[in-house]
Amino acid sequence: MENPNRLQSLDVFRGATIAAMILVNNPGSWENSYAQLKHAAWHGWTFTDWIFPFFLFIVGVAMTFSFPRRLEQGQTKKQLLLHTLRRSAILFALGLVVNGFPFGLIFNHEFSWATLRIPGVLQRIAICFLIASIIFMTTKVRVQIIWTVSLLAVYWLLIKLVPVPGFGAGVMAPTGNLCWYVDSTLLHGHTWIYAPAEGFDPEGIVSTIPAIATTLFGLLTGQWLRSERSREEKTVWMFVMGQAMLLLGVIFDNWLPINKNMWTSSYSIFMTGWALICLATFYWLIDVKGWQRWAKPFTIFGMNAITVFVLSELLATLLWGITWKSADGAVNNLHDYIHGHLFLPLASVTNASLLFASAFVLAMYLVAWVMWKKRWFLKV
């Protein structure tokens, strides 16, 4: 049976995912980034579209290790529920801080509560964590499987059968789909301004349903990893199931396209396949073979994953927010200044953008390393 307290490969997987998230979120130039370092415009997927479902999958796996540990330490289920409520509330609040920072206090930043984006990455993690936690604490594996399949099926039926006023049912375009309609109606003015359609949010209300299923896939995987089966059997199973999920996702794509923005059921299944294959690879290398030294940087990232992510988002906002006027009256910002003066002279525009993003990841790694060295592990 696996160590009930820690799974080394999961820490590495989490750290690699956070490093990738920081990389794709901070290019030197959005216009000149490699295609794989940007989200698919609508249907389809890129490397970037792996990242968020991976993190939700990891949240589900981690739950199966952390919750039993807390119960073994003497916590009651009521105390564990209060812990999940508190953690979810903090994550949601941190997401709002990231969205609103610096709240109009510095750098001539324009801010209004009337337009503050309410959804976000941390907000979705908070909701998925809370609901998956409740399901984990109150049901057995068989019921959890039913929940997972049901969420994906219900979402599929909602998208295909519920008519949107003025558009009808089954619309899969950026404007006119059910996710867009619910977000633009209930979150009017509080959605992401860079979304594919005005009023739509990629972390919106309806699309959170299949995102919960992604977390539950991780939950089911974690319970398999905690079973009495041999490590070799667990590795093979994850590889086989991962490939089966990829195939199922591709088949499902014919009826409900793989789409990250809408987090379609096919997308949830397909990305779970990749998550299983990646976790199986890390698990085989680290927990089965014991090859750990190469993965130390990712482990360090993974020990303070949420903290490093939040700091990276706040730093990025500062770099864009620090502005000044040049002699010709043009407005400059610190992000573009660093990119233009330090990285553009070194490489092509595309590679310079990647160099900037890589330097940003390195800077955040140094922060994570200092925290790890001083044993500062900030938990929410």
Buried (B, 14 or more C-beta within 10 A) or exposed (E): EBEEEEBBBBBBBBBBBBBBBBBBBBBBBEEBBBEEBBBBEBBBBBBBBBBBBBBBBBBBBBBBBBBBEBBEEEBEEEEBBEBBEEBBEBBBBBBBBBBBBBEEEEBEBEEEEEEEBBBBBBBBBBBBBBBBBEBBBEEEEEEBBEBBEEBBEBBBEBBBEBEBEEBEEBBBEBBBBBBBBBBBEEBEEBBBEEBBBEBBBBBBBBBBBBBBBBBBBBBBBBBBBBEEBEBEEBBBBBBEBBEEBBEBBBEBBEEBBBBBBBBBBBBBBBBBBBBBBBBBBBBBBBBBEEEBEEBEBBBBBBBBBBBBBBBBBBBBBBBEBBBEEEEEEEEEBBBBBBBBEBBBEEBEBBBBBBBBBBBBBEBBBEBBBEBBEEEEEEEB
